[in-house]
Amino acid sequence: MNVSAGLFRNTTGVRLRRCVALCLGTAVLTGCASVNPFATAPVDPQSPAAKAVLEAARADRAYPKFSDIPPAPTDVRPPRAWAAAVADVEAARANLYAETAPATWTLSETEAFAARALADVSPPPVAGAPANTEAFARDARERATPPPSSR
C-alpha cells in the first residue's frame, strides 16, 4: 500500500499551533523590548512618600569603598579546628552506637537487680488507724457547710 504518511497525520493543527506560538512569542518579545526597565518612572506628587522618593533619588551620596569593609574577625576558630570538632562529634556518635547496640545488653539476673532495688527503697508509710480515720471524717463533717437551699 503506497499511501502518503501525510494523510494520517494532523499536520494542519501542528502548523496552526506553531504559527500561533510564533506570533505570540514575537509579540511578547517586541513588547518587552520596547519597555526600558532603567527609565525613570514619574512619581505621583499626591503620594505621601513623594517627597522622600524625590529626595532619595536626587541625593548625591558617597558610595562605600573597599576600605570600609571591616577586617576579618580573629576570634573565629580556623577550619581545621572545625574539622577536629566534627570528627570528635562523629567519634562520640560511633561510640554511643557501639555501646547501645542490640547485642550489648541482656535481661539476665533480673531477680538480683530487683532485690537490690527493694533493699534501697524504704517501705511505704503505714495507713492510719481506723480511729484516726473516724476522727478525720468527724472533723471534716463539722467544718463542712451545707449548700444553700434552692427556693
Backbone torsions as a table, in degrees:
resi	resn	phi	psi	omega
1	MET	NA	121.2	-176.7
2	ASN	-109.6	78.0	-178.9
3	VAL	-113.1	140.9	179.6
4	SER	-66.1	138.7	179.0
5	ALA	-66.5	-21.2	179.7
6	GLY	-65.9	-21.3	178.9
7	LEU	-72.4	-23.9	-176.0
8	PHE	-100.7	2.6	178.5
9	ARG	-113.7	149.2	177.4
10	ASN	-91.2	75.3	-175.0
11	THR	-76.2	-25.8	-179.1
12	THR	-68.7	-36.1	178.6
13	GLY	-67.6	-39.0	179.4
14	VAL	-65.9	-44.3	179.5
15	ARG	-63.3	-40.9	-180.0
16	LEU	-64.8	-43.2	179.6
17	ARG	-65.3	-39.5	177.9
18	ARG	-64.1	-40.4	179.9
19	CYS	-65.4	-44.6	179.3
20	VAL	-64.3	-43.2	179.7
21	ALA	-63.6	-40.2	178.8
22	LEU	-65.2	-42.7	179.0
23	CYS	-64.9	-43.6	179.6
24	LEU	-65.9	-42.5	178.4
25	GLY	-61.4	-41.7	178.1
26	THR	-64.4	-41.8	179.6
27	ALA	-64.3	-41.7	179.7
28	VAL	-66.2	-44.7	-178.9
29	LEU	-66.3	-39.8	178.5
30	THR	-70.7	-32.4	176.8
31	GLY	-67.2	-40.6	178.8
32	CYS	-70.0	-34.3	-178.0
33	ALA	-71.1	-26.0	-178.3
34	SER	-81.4	-15.0	-179.5
35	VAL	-95.8	125.7	178.2
36	ASN	-94.8	112.3	-178.3
37	PRO	-71.5	-14.5	-178.5
38	PHE	-97.4	3.2	179.9
39	ALA	-71.5	149.4	178.9
40	THR	-78.1	123.3	-179.8
41	ALA	-85.4	143.1	178.3
42	PRO	-70.2	146.3	179.8
43	VAL	-102.9	131.2	178.7
44	ASP	-68.9	119.0	-177.9
45	PRO	-67.5	-18.9	179.6
46	GLN	-82.1	-7.9	-178.2
47	SER	-68.7	142.4	179.3
48	PRO	-66.9	-21.9	-178.5
49	ALA	-101.2	8.0	-174.3
50	ALA	-60.1	-44.5	-177.9
51	LYS	-63.0	-45.8	-179.3
52	ALA	-65.8	-36.5	179.8
53	VAL	-66.7	-45.8	-179.3
54	LEU	-65.2	-40.5	178.1
55	GLU	-64.9	-40.5	-179.8
56	ALA	-68.2	-34.1	-179.5
57	ALA	-74.2	-32.8	-175.8
58	ARG	-92.6	-12.8	-173.6
59	ALA	-69.3	132.3	173.3
60	ASP	-88.2	114.6	-176.0
61	ARG	-117.2	153.6	175.9
62	ALA	-80.8	130.5	178.5
63	TYR	-84.0	149.8	179.7
64	PRO	-67.0	153.7	179.9
65	LYS	-111.9	164.5	177.2
66	PHE	-65.4	-26.1	179.0
67	SER	-71.9	-14.8	177.9
68	ASP	-79.1	-12.7	-179.8
69	ILE	-71.0	127.7	-177.8
70	PRO	-68.7	155.7	179.2
71	PRO	-68.6	159.6	179.5
72	ALA	-65.3	140.7	-180.0
73	PRO	-65.7	148.1	-178.5
74	THR	-102.9	-11.4	-177.0
75	ASP	-93.7	18.5	179.0
76	VAL	-100.6	135.7	-179.0
77	ARG	-70.0	147.7	-176.9
78	PRO	-71.7	164.8	-178.5
79	PRO	-57.7	-34.2	178.9
80	ARG	-65.8	-34.3	177.1
81	ALA	-68.6	-38.2	175.2
82	TRP	-61.4	-44.1	179.9
83	ALA	-62.3	-39.4	178.5
84	ALA	-65.9	-39.3	178.6
85	ALA	-65.6	-40.2	177.8
86	VAL	-64.3	-41.7	178.6
87	ALA	-63.1	-38.3	177.3
88	ASP	-63.5	-42.3	179.3
89	VAL	-65.4	-41.9	178.8
90	GLU	-64.6	-38.3	177.6
91	ALA	-66.2	-40.7	177.5
92	ALA	-63.8	-38.6	177.7
93	ARG	-63.7	-45.4	179.9
94	ALA	-63.4	-39.1	178.3
95	ASN	-64.9	-42.4	178.5
96	LEU	-63.1	-43.2	177.7
97	TYR	-63.0	-39.0	-179.8
98	ALA	-68.0	-37.4	-178.6
99	GLU	-75.9	-24.0	-177.7
100	THR	-110.9	19.6	178.9
101	ALA	-65.4	156.7	-177.4
102	PRO	-58.3	-28.0	-176.5
103	ALA	-88.9	5.4	-175.0
104	THR	-95.8	-2.7	179.4
105	TRP	-142.0	156.5	-179.4
106	THR	-137.6	171.8	177.9
107	LEU	-111.0	32.8	178.7
108	SER	-87.1	162.2	178.7
109	GLU	57.5	40.4	179.4
110	THR	-72.3	-28.1	179.7
111	GLU	-66.1	-41.5	179.2
112	ALA	-65.8	-38.9	177.7
113	PHE	-63.7	-43.1	179.8
114	ALA	-65.3	-38.2	179.1
115	ALA	-65.5	-41.6	177.6
116	ARG	-64.4	-39.9	-179.7
117	ALA	-65.8	-41.9	178.7
118	LEU	-66.4	-33.6	178.9
119	ALA	-69.9	-30.9	-179.2
120	ASP	-78.2	-19.9	-174.6
121	VAL	-98.1	137.6	175.9
122	SER	-80.4	149.9	-178.8
123	PRO	-67.0	154.8	179.4
124	PRO	-67.7	155.5	-179.9
125	PRO	-66.2	149.3	-179.4
126	VAL	-75.8	137.8	178.4
127	ALA	-63.8	151.2	-177.6
128	GLY	-63.0	157.7	178.8
129	ALA	-69.0	157.0	179.4
130	PRO	-58.4	-31.0	179.3
131	ALA	-64.9	-41.0	178.7
132	ASN	-64.8	-37.9	179.3
133	THR	-64.4	-42.7	178.9
134	GLU	-65.1	-39.3	179.7
135	ALA	-65.3	-40.6	178.9
136	PHE	-63.9	-44.7	-179.3
137	ALA	-63.9	-41.3	179.6
138	ARG	-63.4	-43.3	-180.0
139	ASP	-63.9	-39.2	179.4
140	ALA	-66.5	-39.0	178.6
141	ARG	-65.6	-37.5	-179.4
142	GLU	-69.1	-34.9	-178.7
143	ARG	-82.0	-19.3	-177.5
144	ALA	-69.3	141.3	175.2
145	THR	-108.7	135.8	-179.3
146	PRO	-69.9	153.0	177.7
147	PRO	-67.9	153.2	179.7
148	PRO	-64.9	145.7	-179.9
149	SER	-75.4	142.6	178.0
150	SER	-84.3	130.8	-178.3
151	ARG	-105.9	NA	NA
